[in-house]
Amino acid sequence: MERFGHAKVFIAQTKTACYKLVLKLKKNYKMPHLFSPLTIRGTEFKNRIAVSPMCQYSSTDGFANNWHLVHLGSMAAGGAALVMTEATAVSPEGRISPGDLGIWKDEHIAELEKITTFIHEHGAIPGIQLAHAGRKASHEVPWTGGKQIPLLAGGWQTVAPSAIAFTDAEEKPLELDEQGIAKVIEDFKQATFRAIKAGFKVIELHAAHGYLINEFLSPLSNQRTDEYGGSFENRIRLLLEITDSVREAWPAENPLFVRISATDWTPGGWTGEDSVKLAGILKDRGIDLVDCSTGGNVAGAKIPVEPGYQVQFAESVRKETGILTGAVGMITEPKQADNIIQNGQADMVLLAREMLRDPHFALRAAHVLGHEAKWPLQYERAKW
């Protein structure tokens, strides 16, 4: 009997020691910066990990389908705080390819709503990137060559700020007139109304990668002599007018982002200094976060690609203007992502290719960084 008494004492002492250890660990626990919540307007993001827009070229007539549901849904189940669609065309002529996702007609809403519902159900925020491809429209999907589809071969008329082709091998775009510009602005506004009905809570305006808005921003692709060309103030006019139009239609409690190409990586083009100046203006126009990518407007630009090579632009925009920023570009490791947030270089990290390789990156990052993340109940038995 005495042995049992000693055993009970030992068990009690062990429990007490374990309890004290747990309390000590909790007291000393510091949440990884990557997993600190972020509130923007009326929306709380459970962590700082976002799924960057990634074209899937898998639509017919702009409609979302099961591929998009599984593709985006897996990343919501994988723990990302924000899951954004690919560049979603605001008009048929704004598509990069015939396979682009679209939101130019009301019939697109129902399939998109299935996706936003699933994303919501798994604790993530659904976002949509609204886009117009400009002179880079009317191309084949990448796996069939990605070349421009000429008008005579079933393509469609491309438009741009100036009649300058992206490459010498492509047909020149049509220079947008006043009526055409007004239509683009209205297309973005109507797409916003549809995004609301579809259940999206974040909109990102695509002003990067050589697509229409980026073409207006850069002096290399915008050689207009009217109020939309020439000076910095004129070249940013279209983006500001789209921003005002979308912000007017978009609920005040919902965040509005802009993705920019922070530099053309080409002499005489758009620069990092231009990006800082623009970001300060956008902050005053109701933009909540600037997503800082680079390049895409100049064919053959020499880009110094390496891990985190674009983070410097998110950092400078954030520090110079005080606006929230998103960092993108070869962010692949949990500690790397955590350091970006910890060092104040950006407020969110947006992952693309790494999410394709690992849709559950956020859950893996939580494990690596020692954070207890919530797993889908169906996956609990596989937890670390």
C-alpha positions as CSV (number, residue, x, y, z in Angstrom):
1,M,0.0,0.0,0.0
2,E,2.9,2.3,0.8
3,R,4.2,1.9,-2.7
4,F,0.8,3.0,-4.1
5,G,1.0,6.1,-1.8
6,H,4.4,7.0,-3.1
7,A,3.1,6.5,-6.7
8,K,0.2,8.9,-6.1
9,V,2.6,11.5,-4.7
10,F,4.9,11.1,-7.6
11,I,2.0,11.4,-10.1
12,A,0.7,14.5,-8.3
13,Q,4.2,16.1,-8.3
14,T,4.7,15.3,-12.0
15,K,1.3,16.9,-12.8
16,T,2.2,20.0,-10.8
17,A,5.6,20.2,-12.5
18,C,4.1,19.8,-16.0
19,Y,1.5,22.4,-15.2
20,K,4.2,24.9,-14.0
21,L,6.2,24.1,-17.2
22,V,3.1,24.8,-19.4
23,L,2.5,28.1,-17.6
24,K,6.1,29.1,-18.0
25,L,6.1,28.2,-21.7
26,K,2.9,30.2,-22.2
27,K,4.4,33.1,-20.3
28,N,7.5,33.1,-22.5
29,Y,5.6,32.3,-25.7
30,K,5.9,35.0,-28.3
31,M,3.6,34.8,-31.3
32,P,5.5,34.8,-34.6
33,H,5.0,38.1,-36.4
34,L,3.7,36.2,-39.4
35,F,0.8,35.0,-37.4
36,S,-0.2,38.2,-35.7
37,P,-3.7,39.3,-36.7
38,L,-4.1,42.4,-38.9
39,T,-7.3,44.6,-39.1
40,I,-7.9,46.7,-42.1
41,R,-11.1,48.8,-42.0
42,G,-13.8,46.3,-40.8
43,T,-11.9,43.2,-41.8
44,E,-9.6,41.1,-39.6
45,F,-7.0,38.9,-41.2
46,K,-6.0,36.0,-38.9
47,N,-2.4,36.2,-40.1
48,R,-0.2,38.0,-42.6
49,I,-0.2,35.3,-45.2
50,A,-2.0,36.0,-48.5
51,V,-2.5,34.0,-51.7
52,S,-1.2,36.1,-54.5
53,P,-3.3,36.3,-57.7
54,M,-2.2,33.6,-60.1
55,C,-3.6,33.2,-63.6
56,Q,-5.0,29.7,-64.2
57,Y,-6.2,30.2,-67.8
58,S,-8.9,27.6,-67.2
59,S,-12.1,29.5,-67.8
60,T,-14.6,29.3,-70.7
61,D,-16.2,32.7,-71.4
62,G,-14.9,34.0,-68.1
63,F,-16.8,31.5,-65.9
64,A,-15.3,30.0,-62.8
65,N,-15.5,26.3,-62.5
66,N,-14.5,23.3,-60.3
67,W,-10.8,24.0,-61.0
68,H,-11.0,27.4,-59.4
69,L,-13.0,26.1,-56.5
70,V,-10.5,23.4,-55.6
71,H,-7.5,25.6,-56.4
72,L,-8.5,28.5,-54.2
73,G,-10.4,26.4,-51.7
74,S,-7.3,24.3,-50.9
75,M,-5.4,27.4,-49.9
76,A,-8.2,28.6,-47.7
77,A,-8.2,25.2,-46.0
78,G,-4.4,25.5,-45.8
79,G,-4.5,28.4,-43.4
80,A,-3.9,31.5,-45.5
81,A,-5.7,34.6,-44.2
82,L,-6.5,36.1,-47.6
83,V,-7.2,34.1,-50.7
84,M,-7.3,36.2,-53.9
85,T,-8.5,35.1,-57.3
86,E,-6.4,35.5,-60.4
87,A,-6.5,38.6,-62.5
88,T,-10.3,38.8,-63.3
89,A,-11.2,40.6,-66.4
90,V,-13.7,43.5,-66.1
91,S,-14.5,43.2,-69.8
92,P,-14.1,40.5,-72.6
93,E,-11.5,42.7,-74.4
94,G,-9.6,43.0,-71.0
95,R,-8.7,39.3,-70.9
96,I,-5.1,38.2,-71.3
97,S,-6.3,35.0,-73.0
98,P,-9.6,33.2,-73.9
99,G,-9.1,31.2,-70.6
100,D,-9.1,34.2,-68.2
101,L,-11.5,34.4,-65.3
102,G,-14.1,37.2,-65.8
103,I,-16.6,39.3,-64.0
104,W,-18.0,41.4,-66.8
105,K,-21.5,40.0,-66.7
106,D,-24.0,39.1,-64.0
107,E,-24.0,35.4,-65.0
108,H,-20.5,35.1,-63.6
109,I,-21.6,35.8,-60.1
110,A,-23.1,32.5,-59.1
111,E,-20.0,30.4,-59.7
112,L,-17.8,32.9,-58.0
113,E,-20.1,32.9,-55.0
114,K,-19.6,29.2,-54.5
115,I,-15.9,29.9,-54.1
116,T,-16.2,32.8,-51.7
117,T,-18.6,30.8,-49.6
118,F,-16.1,28.0,-49.3
119,I,-13.3,30.4,-48.5
120,H,-15.4,32.0,-45.8
121,E,-16.3,28.6,-44.3
122,H,-12.6,27.9,-43.8
123,G,-11.7,31.0,-41.9
124,A,-10.1,33.0,-44.8
125,I,-11.1,36.3,-46.5
126,P,-12.0,36.0,-50.2
127,G,-10.4,38.7,-52.4
128,I,-10.6,39.4,-56.1
129,Q,-8.1,41.1,-58.4
130,L,-9.9,43.3,-61.0
131,A,-7.9,43.6,-64.2
132,H,-7.7,44.8,-67.8
133,A,-4.9,43.4,-69.9
134,G,-4.6,46.4,-72.3
135,R,-2.0,45.8,-75.1
136,K,-1.1,42.4,-73.5
137,A,-4.6,41.0,-74.2
138,S,-5.6,38.5,-76.9
139,H,-2.9,35.9,-76.3
140,E,-2.9,32.1,-76.3
141,V,-2.8,30.4,-73.0
142,P,0.9,29.7,-72.0
143,W,0.8,25.9,-72.6
144,T,-0.1,26.5,-76.2
145,G,2.6,29.0,-76.8
146,G,1.3,32.2,-75.3
147,K,1.6,34.2,-78.5
148,Q,-0.7,37.0,-79.5
149,I,-3.8,35.9,-81.3
150,P,-4.2,38.2,-84.4
151,L,-7.6,39.7,-85.2
152,L,-7.8,37.6,-88.4
153,A,-7.1,34.4,-86.3
154,G,-10.0,35.0,-83.9
155,G,-8.3,37.4,-81.5
156,W,-9.8,40.7,-80.4
157,Q,-8.8,44.3,-80.6
158,T,-6.3,45.3,-77.9
159,V,-6.3,48.8,-76.5
160,A,-3.6,50.9,-74.7
161,P,-2.8,54.5,-73.8
162,S,-0.7,54.7,-77.0
163,A,-0.5,52.7,-80.2
164,I,2.7,51.0,-79.1
165,A,3.0,47.2,-79.3
166,F,4.5,45.3,-76.4
167,T,7.0,43.6,-78.8
168,D,7.8,44.2,-82.5
169,A,6.2,40.8,-83.3
170,E,2.8,41.9,-82.1
171,E,0.0,44.0,-83.6
172,K,-0.2,47.5,-82.4
173,P,-3.0,48.3,-79.9
174,L,-5.7,50.9,-80.5
175,E,-5.1,54.1,-78.6
176,L,-7.9,54.6,-76.2
177,D,-10.0,57.8,-76.8
178,E,-12.0,59.6,-74.2
179,Q,-15.0,57.4,-74.7
180,G,-12.9,54.3,-74.4
181,I,-11.3,55.5,-71.2
182,A,-14.8,56.3,-69.7
183,K,-15.8,52.7,-70.6
184,V,-12.8,51.2,-68.8
185,I,-13.6,53.2,-65.6
186,E,-17.3,52.1,-65.8
187,D,-16.3,48.5,-66.4
188,F,-14.2,48.5,-63.2
189,K,-17.2,50.0,-61.3
190,Q,-19.7,47.5,-62.5
191,A,-17.3,44.7,-61.8
192,T,-17.1,46.1,-58.2
193,F,-20.9,45.8,-57.8
194,R,-20.7,42.2,-59.0
195,A,-17.8,41.4,-56.6
196,I,-20.1,42.6,-53.8
197,K,-22.9,40.2,-54.9
198,A,-20.4,37.4,-55.2
199,G,-19.3,37.7,-51.6
200,F,-15.8,39.1,-52.0
201,K,-14.4,41.2,-49.1
202,V,-11.2,42.6,-50.6
203,I,-10.7,44.1,-54.0
204,E,-7.2,44.6,-55.5
205,L,-6.9,46.8,-58.6
206,H,-4.3,45.4,-61.0
207,A,-2.0,48.3,-61.9
208,A,1.1,46.1,-62.5
209,H,2.9,43.8,-64.9
210,G,2.4,45.8,-68.1
211,Y,-1.4,45.6,-68.2
212,L,-3.6,48.5,-69.0
213,I,-3.3,50.7,-65.9
214,N,0.5,50.0,-65.7
215,E,0.7,51.1,-69.3
216,F,-0.8,54.4,-68.5
217,L,1.6,54.9,-65.5
218,S,4.8,54.3,-67.4
219,P,6.3,56.9,-69.7
220,L,7.7,54.1,-71.8
221,S,4.2,52.9,-72.9
222,N,2.3,56.2,-72.4
223,Q,3.2,58.8,-75.0
224,R,-0.1,60.7,-75.0
225,T,-0.3,64.4,-75.2
226,D,-3.7,64.9,-73.5
227,E,-4.7,65.0,-69.8
228,Y,-3.8,61.2,-69.5
229,G,-0.2,61.5,-70.7
230,G,3.0,63.4,-70.3
231,S,3.4,64.5,-66.7
232,F,3.4,62.2,-63.7
233,E,0.1,63.7,-62.6
234,N,-1.5,63.0,-66.0
235,R,-0.1,59.4,-66.2
236,I,-1.6,58.4,-62.8
237,R,-5.0,60.0,-63.7
238,L,-6.6,56.8,-65.0
239,L,-5.7,54.9,-61.9
240,L,-7.0,57.6,-59.6
241,E,-10.3,57.8,-61.5
242,I,-10.7,54.0,-61.4
243,T,-9.8,54.1,-57.6
244,D,-12.4,56.8,-57.0
245,S,-15.1,55.0,-59.0
246,V,-14.4,51.7,-57.2
247,R,-14.1,53.2,-53.8
248,E,-17.5,54.9,-54.3
249,A,-19.2,51.6,-55.1
250,W,-17.2,49.4,-52.6
251,P,-18.5,49.2,-49.0
252,A,-16.6,51.6,-46.7
253,E,-15.8,48.7,-44.3
254,N,-14.1,46.6,-47.0
255,P,-10.4,47.0,-47.8
256,L,-9.2,48.2,-51.2
257,F,-5.7,47.2,-52.4
258,V,-3.7,48.2,-55.5
259,R,-0.9,46.1,-57.0
260,I,1.8,48.1,-58.7
261,S,4.9,47.4,-60.6
262,A,7.2,49.5,-58.4
263,T,9.8,49.8,-61.2
264,D,10.1,49.1,-64.9
265,W,13.7,48.0,-64.3
266,T,14.5,50.1,-67.4
267,P,16.1,53.6,-67.8
268,G,13.5,56.2,-68.5
269,G,10.7,54.1,-67.1
270,W,8.6,54.1,-64.0
271,T,10.8,54.2,-60.8
272,G,10.7,53.3,-57.1
273,E,10.6,57.0,-56.4
274,D,7.5,57.3,-58.6
275,S,5.9,54.4,-56.6
276,V,6.5,56.2,-53.3
277,K,4.9,59.3,-54.7
278,L,2.0,57.4,-56.1
279,A,1.4,55.5,-52.9
280,G,1.1,58.7,-50.8
281,I,-1.6,59.9,-53.2
282,L,-3.4,56.6,-53.2
283,K,-3.4,56.6,-49.4
284,D,-5.4,59.8,-49.5
285,R,-7.8,58.3,-52.1
286,G,-9.0,55.4,-50.0
287,I,-6.5,52.7,-50.9
288,D,-5.6,50.6,-47.8
289,L,-2.6,48.6,-49.0
290,V,-0.1,48.8,-51.9
291,D,1.0,45.4,-53.2
292,C,4.5,45.9,-54.5
293,S,5.5,43.8,-57.5
294,T,7.8,44.9,-60.3
295,G,8.4,44.7,-64.1
296,G,6.2,43.3,-66.8
297,N,5.9,46.5,-68.9
298,V,9.1,46.2,-70.9
299,A,9.9,43.1,-72.9
300,G,13.4,41.9,-72.1
301,A,14.0,44.1,-69.1
302,K,16.9,42.8,-67.0
303,I,15.4,41.9,-63.6
304,P,17.8,40.8,-60.7
305,V,15.7,37.9,-59.6
306,E,16.7,36.4,-56.2
307,P,14.9,35.5,-53.0
308,G,12.9,38.5,-51.8
309,Y,14.2,40.7,-54.6
310,Q,11.0,42.9,-54.5
311,V,10.7,43.4,-50.8
312,Q,12.8,46.5,-50.9
313,F,10.0,48.3,-52.7
314,A,7.4,47.4,-50.2
315,E,9.7,48.5,-47.4
316,S,10.4,51.9,-49.0
317,V,6.8,52.6,-49.8
318,R,5.7,51.7,-46.3
319,K,8.4,53.8,-44.6
320,E,8.0,56.8,-46.8
321,T,4.2,57.0,-46.8
322,G,2.9,55.1,-43.8
323,I,0.5,53.1,-46.0
324,L,0.3,49.3,-45.5
325,T,2.2,47.3,-48.0
326,G,2.3,43.7,-49.3
327,A,5.6,42.0,-50.3
328,V,5.9,39.5,-53.1
329,G,8.5,37.8,-55.1
330,M,10.3,34.5,-54.3
331,I,9.2,34.4,-50.7
332,T,9.3,30.7,-50.0
333,E,10.4,30.0,-46.4
334,P,8.5,30.5,-43.2
335,K,11.3,32.3,-41.4
336,Q,11.9,34.5,-44.4
337,A,8.3,35.6,-44.4
338,D,8.3,36.1,-40.7
339,N,11.4,38.3,-40.9
340,I,9.7,40.5,-43.5
341,I,6.9,41.3,-41.1
342,Q,9.1,41.5,-38.0
343,N,11.5,43.9,-39.6
344,G,8.7,46.3,-40.7
345,Q,9.4,45.7,-44.4
346,A,5.7,44.9,-45.2
347,D,2.4,44.2,-43.5
348,M,1.5,41.2,-45.5
349,V,3.4,38.6,-47.6
350,L,1.7,37.4,-50.8
351,L,2.8,34.0,-52.0
352,A,2.3,32.6,-55.5
353,R,4.5,29.7,-56.8
354,E,5.1,28.5,-53.2
355,M,1.4,28.2,-52.8
356,L,1.2,26.1,-55.9
357,R,3.9,23.8,-54.5
358,D,2.3,23.8,-51.0
359,P,-1.3,25.0,-50.7
360,H,-0.9,24.4,-46.9
361,F,2.1,26.7,-46.6
362,A,0.5,28.6,-43.7
363,L,0.0,25.4,-41.6
364,R,3.6,24.3,-42.3
365,A,4.8,27.8,-41.4
366,A,3.0,27.7,-38.1
367,H,4.7,24.4,-37.2
368,V,8.1,25.7,-38.2
369,L,7.7,28.9,-36.3
370,G,6.2,27.2,-33.2
371,H,2.7,28.6,-33.5
372,E,-0.5,26.6,-32.8
373,A,-2.6,27.1,-35.9
374,K,-6.2,25.8,-36.4
375,W,-6.4,22.9,-38.8
376,P,-9.5,21.8,-40.7
377,L,-11.2,19.1,-38.5
378,Q,-10.9,16.7,-41.4
379,Y,-7.1,17.0,-41.3
380,E,-6.6,17.0,-37.6
381,R,-5.3,13.5,-37.5
382,A,-2.4,14.5,-39.7
383,K,-1.3,17.4,-37.4
384,W,2.4,17.5,-36.5
